[in-house]
Amino acid sequence: MVIHQVQVSYVVAQDRLLVRLNTRADQELRLWLTRRMVKNLFLHMLQASGASPSPLRPLASQDGGADRALAKFKRLEALQQADFQTPFKVQASALPIGQEPLLATTIHITPLDAGNLRVGFEEKLEGSQGSRCFEVTLGPPLLHGFMHLLELALKEADWGLLLSPNPDAPASSPPDAFASAEPPRYLN
């Protein structure tokens, strides 16, 4: 299944993100993502895209600066090549998983070679007899574009998730707990 277009929007009434994927075969897949699913999925996507250090990859420098700079460059390059101007085609000829969006209750993530990521979305609901699922492979440009669309939708959702790491921040600088603390007061 080759993805042609992606649309991510926040639906206030559902308090979820609606992801719509158009394929080159003129099919549309629809998916609901909850806050919890986005939070868990995004970490894996960051690692696959190189924006976050992965335990499987050696760092290029002690502070990870070179890795972050390279990841930022790859992201900017992918976003410049992406087409955010063409309107999403809303009339697909087929809906392989049905009219109603799949509610992702389980996400299977498999890193592949060359920065590709296979993502399987599965819906297992209590009381239903079967489950619905589909799987897509996201290459680096599509992965960066999808992450960008998720970030835009999350700003609108106002879920309080900070998904993009600050590439200019030190590798792991813990917050200073005493910086905002009030000094003690004494009674004499």
C-alpha positions in Angstrom: 0.0 0.0 0.0 1.7 3.2 -1.2 0.6 6.3 0.6 -0.1 9.3 -1.7 -1.6 11.9 0.7 -2.0 12.3 4.4 -4.3 14.6 6.3 -4.4 15.1 10.1 -7.0 17.2 11.8 -8.2 17.7 15.4 -11.9 16.9 15.9 -13.1 18.8 18.9 -16.3 16.8 19.5 -14.3 13.5 19.7 -11.2 15.1 21.3 -9.1 12.9 19.0 -7.0 13.3 15.9 -8.5 12.1 12.6 -5.8 10.8 10.3 -6.8 10.2 6.7 -4.5 8.4 4.3 -5.0 8.3 0.5 -3.2 5.6 -1.4 -1.9 5.6 -5.0 -4.7 3.0 -5.7 -7.3 5.6 -4.8 -8.2 4.1 -1.5 -8.7 5.9 1.8 -7.9 4.7 5.2 -9.3 6.6 8.2 -7.9 6.4 11.7 -8.6 7.9 15.2 -5.6 8.7 17.4 -6.1 9.5 21.1 -3.7 11.6 23.1 -2.2 8.5 24.7 -1.6 6.8 21.4 0.0 10.0 19.9 2.3 10.4 22.9 3.5 6.8 22.6 3.8 6.7 18.8 5.7 10.0 18.5 8.7 8.8 20.6 9.2 5.9 18.2 8.8 8.2 15.2 11.4 10.6 16.6 13.9 7.8 17.1 13.3 6.4 13.6 13.7 9.8 12.1 17.0 10.4 13.9 15.7 13.4 15.9 16.1 11.5 19.2 19.1 9.4 20.2 18.4 5.7 19.7 20.1 3.1 21.9 20.9 1.2 18.6 22.8 4.1 17.1 26.1 5.4 18.4 26.2 9.1 18.9 28.5 11.2 16.7 29.7 13.3 19.6 29.6 13.4 23.4 26.7 15.9 23.6 24.9 14.6 20.5 25.1 17.9 18.8 26.1 16.5 15.5 23.3 14.0 15.5 20.7 16.7 16.4 22.0 19.0 13.7 21.9 16.2 11.1 18.4 15.3 12.1 17.2 18.9 11.9 18.8 19.2 8.5 17.1 16.0 7.3 13.7 17.2 8.6 14.0 20.6 7.0 15.0 19.0 3.7 12.1 16.6 3.8 9.6 19.3 4.7 10.9 21.5 1.8 10.3 18.7 -0.6 6.8 17.9 0.7 3.7 19.2 -1.0 1.5 20.9 1.6 -0.4 22.9 -1.1 -2.3 20.2 -3.0 -5.8 19.8 -1.3 -6.5 16.4 0.2 -8.7 14.3 -2.2 -11.8 13.6 -0.2 -13.6 11.3 -2.7 -11.7 8.0 -2.7 -13.0 5.1 -4.8 -12.7 2.6 -2.0 -12.6 2.5 1.8 -10.9 -0.9 2.6 -11.5 -0.7 6.4 -14.9 0.9 6.1 -16.5 4.3 6.4 -16.0 4.6 10.2 -12.4 5.5 11.2 -10.4 2.8 13.0 -9.8 3.6 16.7 -6.2 2.7 17.3 -6.0 0.7 20.5 -2.7 -1.0 19.6 0.2 0.2 17.4 2.9 -2.1 16.2 6.1 -0.3 15.1 8.9 -2.0 13.2 12.1 0.0 12.2 13.2 -1.1 8.7 16.4 -0.3 6.8 17.2 3.1 5.3 15.2 5.0 7.9 11.8 3.4 7.0 9.3 2.6 9.6 6.5 0.1 9.4 3.5 1.1 11.5 0.5 -1.2 12.1 -2.7 0.2 13.5 -5.1 -2.2 15.2 -8.5 -1.8 16.8 -9.6 -4.3 19.4 -12.8 -3.2 21.1 -14.5 -5.0 24.0 -17.7 -6.6 22.9 -16.8 -6.7 19.2 -16.2 -10.1 17.6 -13.3 -9.2 15.4 -10.6 -6.6 15.0 -9.7 -4.2 12.2 -6.2 -3.3 11.3 -4.0 -2.0 8.6 -0.3 -1.4 8.1 1.7 1.3 6.3 5.4 1.9 5.6 6.6 5.4 6.2 9.8 6.4 4.3 11.9 9.3 5.7 10.1 12.1 3.7 6.6 10.7 4.6 7.6 10.2 8.2 8.8 13.8 8.6 5.7 15.1 6.8 3.4 13.0 9.0 5.2 14.2 12.1 4.8 17.8 11.0 1.1 17.3 10.4 0.7 15.7 13.8 2.5 18.7 15.4 0.2 21.1 13.7 -2.9 19.2 14.8 -1.6 18.9 18.4 -1.2 22.7 18.6 -4.9 23.0 17.8 -5.8 20.1 20.2 -3.9 21.8 23.1 -3.2 18.5 24.8 0.0 19.8 26.4 2.3 17.5 24.5 5.7 18.8 23.6 6.6 16.4 20.8 9.5 18.1 19.0 12.7 18.2 21.0 14.4 21.5 21.0 17.4 20.8 18.7 19.4 23.6 20.3 19.0 22.4 23.9 21.8 20.4 25.5 21.5 16.7 25.2 20.1 15.9 28.6 19.9 18.9 30.8 17.6 18.2 33.7 15.5 21.1 34.9 16.9 22.9 37.9 14.4 22.1 40.7 15.7 25.0 42.8 15.5 27.7 40.1 11.8 28.5 40.7 11.7 27.5 44.4 10.9 30.1 47.0 13.4 30.6 49.7 12.3 29.4 53.2 10.6 31.8 55.6 11.4 31.8 59.2 9.5 33.0 62.2 11.6 34.6 64.9 
